[in-house]
Amino acid sequence: MSTLTNPNVPKDEGRPAFIPLEANPQLMTSLIHKLGVSEALQLHDVYSLTDPDLLAFIPRPALALLLVFPVSATYESHRMAEDSLTEEYNRKGEGEPVLWWRQTIRNACGLMGLLHAVSNGPARDFIEVGSTLDDIIKKSTPLAGRERSQVLEDCPELATAHKEAASEGDTPAPAAEDDIDLHYVTFAKGSDGGLWELDGRRQGPIRRGDLNKDEDVLSEKGLSLGVLKFLEREGGDLRFSAVALAGTLD
């Protein structure tokens, strides 16, 4: 499933821009490994969200689910209405149930989706000490808002790893300043047992409900609270793809 992602950050000469990243599990897996995630974790294509036989191909538990979808008028209307009722997120510190960054890098929503996937829940335990990602998390955790986003902007290792991955896709890479009409949202289980929707465009992370200890993002409840409800709002436009973060957790 080779899909490009939407910038969704206004053009600003003072902000960096990245080449859009394909929703390609092999490419994305290579990127997270370069950033410091253990090779025990990988990204997997999700060929169906409702067929148990096809879902059975994904190793469990699934630690995060990344959805790539077209930015429609329906989606934008819902997003703006929901965000208008939510205060801007400025929490910081070790007590956060999830780690969230606001997206300030143009065309980086694919990268943001990956960062939110691997930095939360059990996945964080598979980040190598001293790696680029470990350093980003340690620097970001005590910060909030714009300062936290600045950590990503100021990390040359992150920019280099992303550029290398984005240039290796199955389709010709567009320019960093191109307008792409697709976007990423990540669903992950927080340290509080909740299912969280993580999107750098929003006012902050959104808690969508409770999951039991044995339920992951691809469980019946995880899907109904998260991605299936999300897609239901989009009506007839089902042009989406999904990848799951999973692996060997022993």
C-alpha positions as CSV (number, residue, x, y, z in Angstrom):
1,M,0.0,0.0,0.0
2,S,2.0,2.9,-1.2
3,T,0.2,6.1,-0.2
4,L,1.5,9.6,0.2
5,T,0.6,11.8,3.1
6,N,-0.9,15.3,3.5
7,P,1.2,18.3,4.6
8,N,-1.7,19.8,6.6
9,V,0.6,22.5,7.9
10,P,0.3,26.0,6.3
11,K,3.2,27.1,4.2
12,D,5.6,29.1,6.2
13,E,9.1,30.0,5.1
14,G,10.3,29.8,8.7
15,R,9.2,26.2,9.1
16,P,11.0,23.1,7.6
17,A,9.3,20.9,5.1
18,F,9.9,17.2,4.5
19,I,9.4,14.9,1.5
20,P,6.0,13.1,2.0
21,L,6.4,9.5,3.3
22,E,4.8,6.5,1.6
23,A,2.6,4.3,3.7
24,N,4.9,1.4,2.9
25,P,5.4,-1.0,5.8
26,Q,8.9,-2.0,4.7
27,L,10.1,1.6,4.3
28,M,8.5,2.6,7.5
29,T,10.0,-0.3,9.4
30,S,13.4,0.6,8.1
31,L,12.9,4.2,9.3
32,I,11.9,3.3,12.8
33,H,14.9,0.9,13.1
34,K,17.2,3.7,12.0
35,L,15.8,6.0,14.7
36,G,16.4,3.4,17.4
37,V,13.4,1.0,17.6
38,S,14.3,-2.6,18.2
39,E,14.1,-4.9,15.2
40,A,11.6,-6.9,17.2
41,L,8.9,-4.4,16.1
42,Q,7.8,-3.9,12.5
43,L,5.0,-2.3,10.5
44,H,2.5,-4.6,8.8
45,D,-0.1,-4.0,6.1
46,V,-3.7,-4.3,7.5
47,Y,-5.7,-5.8,4.6
48,S,-9.1,-5.7,6.4
49,L,-10.4,-4.2,9.6
50,T,-13.3,-6.6,9.8
51,D,-12.2,-9.9,8.4
52,P,-10.9,-12.1,11.3
53,D,-8.9,-14.3,8.9
54,L,-7.0,-11.4,7.4
55,L,-6.5,-9.7,10.8
56,A,-5.0,-13.0,12.0
57,F,-1.9,-12.3,9.8
58,I,-1.0,-9.4,12.1
59,P,1.2,-10.4,15.2
60,R,-0.6,-9.6,18.4
61,P,-0.7,-7.5,20.4
62,A,-0.8,-4.7,17.9
63,L,0.7,-1.7,19.6
64,A,-0.5,1.0,17.3
65,L,-2.7,1.4,14.2
66,L,-1.8,4.1,11.6
67,L,-4.6,5.1,9.3
68,V,-4.0,7.0,6.0
69,F,-7.0,8.7,4.5
70,P,-8.1,11.6,2.2
71,V,-8.8,14.9,3.9
72,S,-12.4,15.4,3.0
73,A,-14.8,18.3,3.8
74,T,-16.6,15.9,6.2
75,Y,-13.4,15.2,8.0
76,E,-12.4,18.9,8.2
77,S,-15.9,19.9,9.5
78,H,-15.8,17.3,12.2
79,R,-12.2,18.1,13.2
80,M,-12.8,21.8,13.5
81,A,-16.1,21.3,15.4
82,E,-14.4,18.9,17.9
83,D,-11.3,21.1,18.3
84,S,-13.4,24.2,19.0
85,L,-14.6,22.5,22.2
86,T,-11.1,21.4,23.3
87,E,-8.4,23.5,25.0
88,E,-5.0,23.4,23.5
89,Y,-2.9,20.6,25.0
90,N,0.0,21.8,27.2
91,R,0.6,18.9,29.5
92,K,4.2,17.8,30.1
93,G,6.2,15.5,32.2
94,E,6.4,11.8,33.1
95,G,2.8,11.7,34.2
96,E,1.3,11.9,30.7
97,P,-0.6,8.8,29.6
98,V,0.7,9.4,26.0
99,L,3.4,11.5,24.5
100,W,2.1,13.9,21.8
101,W,3.7,16.4,19.5
102,R,2.0,19.1,17.5
103,Q,3.0,18.9,13.8
104,T,5.0,22.0,12.7
105,I,7.0,20.4,9.9
106,R,5.2,20.5,6.6
107,N,4.5,17.2,4.9
108,A,5.7,15.3,8.0
109,C,2.4,13.7,9.0
110,G,3.7,10.3,8.1
111,L,6.6,10.8,10.4
112,M,4.4,12.2,13.1
113,G,2.2,9.0,12.9
114,L,5.3,6.8,13.3
115,L,6.6,8.9,16.2
116,H,3.3,8.7,18.0
117,A,3.1,4.9,17.4
118,V,6.6,4.0,18.6
119,S,6.7,6.5,21.6
120,N,3.6,5.3,23.4
121,G,2.5,2.2,25.3
122,P,4.6,-0.9,25.3
123,A,6.4,0.1,22.1
124,R,8.5,2.6,24.1
125,D,10.2,-0.3,25.9
126,F,11.7,-1.3,22.5
127,I,13.5,2.0,21.9
128,E,17.3,1.5,22.3
129,V,19.0,3.7,25.0
130,G,21.1,6.4,23.5
131,S,19.4,6.3,20.1
132,T,18.0,9.3,18.2
133,L,14.5,8.4,19.3
134,D,15.5,7.9,22.9
135,D,17.1,11.4,22.8
136,I,14.0,13.0,21.3
137,I,11.7,11.5,23.9
138,K,14.0,12.5,26.8
139,K,14.2,16.1,25.5
140,S,10.5,16.3,24.6
141,T,9.0,14.9,27.8
142,P,9.6,17.9,30.1
143,L,8.5,20.4,27.5
144,A,5.1,21.4,26.2
145,G,3.5,22.9,23.1
146,R,5.8,24.7,20.7
147,E,9.0,23.9,22.6
148,R,8.3,20.2,22.3
149,S,7.8,20.5,18.5
150,Q,11.0,22.5,18.3
151,V,12.9,19.4,19.5
152,L,11.8,17.6,16.2
153,E,12.7,20.6,14.1
154,D,16.1,20.9,15.6
155,C,17.1,17.2,15.2
156,P,19.3,16.7,12.1
157,E,19.4,12.9,12.6
158,L,15.6,12.8,12.4
159,A,15.6,14.9,9.2
160,T,18.3,12.8,7.6
161,A,16.7,9.4,8.4
162,H,13.3,10.7,7.1
163,K,14.8,12.0,3.9
164,E,16.6,8.7,3.2
165,A,13.4,6.7,3.8
166,A,11.1,9.1,1.8
167,S,13.5,8.9,-1.2
168,E,13.4,5.1,-1.3
169,G,9.6,4.6,-1.9
170,D,8.0,2.6,-4.7
171,T,6.7,5.8,-6.4
172,P,8.7,8.9,-7.3
173,A,9.0,11.1,-4.3
174,P,7.3,14.5,-4.6
175,A,8.9,17.7,-3.6
176,A,8.8,18.7,0.1
177,E,6.6,21.7,-0.7
178,D,4.0,19.8,-2.8
179,D,0.4,19.7,-1.7
180,I,-0.7,16.1,-0.9
181,D,-4.3,15.3,-0.1
182,L,-3.8,12.4,2.3
183,H,-3.2,12.5,6.1
184,Y,-2.2,10.2,8.9
185,V,-3.9,9.5,12.3
186,T,-2.4,7.0,14.8
187,F,-4.4,5.0,17.4
188,A,-2.4,3.7,20.4
189,K,-3.0,2.4,23.9
190,G,-1.8,4.8,26.6
191,S,-0.3,3.9,29.9
192,D,-3.7,4.6,31.5
193,G,-5.3,1.7,29.4
194,G,-7.1,4.2,27.2
195,L,-7.3,4.2,23.4
196,W,-5.9,7.4,22.2
197,E,-6.2,9.2,18.8
198,L,-2.9,10.9,18.1
199,D,-2.8,13.5,15.3
200,G,-0.4,16.5,15.2
201,R,-3.0,18.7,13.6
202,R,-5.4,18.5,16.5
203,Q,-5.5,20.5,19.7
204,G,-3.9,17.5,21.5
205,P,-4.2,13.8,21.9
206,I,-7.8,12.5,22.2
207,R,-8.9,9.7,24.5
208,R,-11.6,7.7,22.8
209,G,-12.4,5.1,25.5
210,D,-11.1,2.4,27.8
211,L,-9.5,-0.9,26.8
212,N,-9.1,-3.9,29.0
213,K,-5.7,-5.2,29.7
214,D,-6.0,-8.0,27.1
215,E,-7.4,-5.7,24.4
216,D,-5.2,-4.0,21.8
217,V,-5.9,-1.5,19.0
218,L,-7.0,-4.3,16.7
219,S,-9.4,-6.0,19.2
220,E,-13.1,-5.7,18.6
221,K,-13.4,-2.9,21.1
222,G,-10.3,-1.2,20.0
223,L,-11.5,-1.0,16.4
224,S,-15.0,0.1,17.3
225,L,-13.8,2.9,19.6
226,G,-11.1,4.0,17.1
227,V,-10.6,3.5,13.4
228,L,-14.1,2.0,12.6
229,K,-15.9,4.9,14.3
230,F,-13.5,7.3,12.5
231,L,-14.3,5.8,9.1
232,E,-18.0,5.8,9.8
233,R,-18.0,9.5,10.1
234,E,-16.5,9.7,6.6
235,G,-19.5,8.1,5.0
236,G,-19.0,6.7,1.6
237,D,-15.4,7.7,1.1
238,L,-13.5,4.6,2.0
239,R,-10.2,5.4,0.2
240,F,-7.9,4.6,3.1
241,S,-5.0,2.3,4.0
242,A,-3.8,1.1,7.4
243,V,-0.6,-0.3,8.9
244,A,-0.1,-1.8,12.3
245,L,2.9,-1.7,14.6
246,A,3.5,-5.2,16.1
247,G,6.2,-7.7,16.6
248,T,7.8,-10.2,19.0
249,L,7.3,-8.9,22.6
250,D,8.9,-11.8,24.5
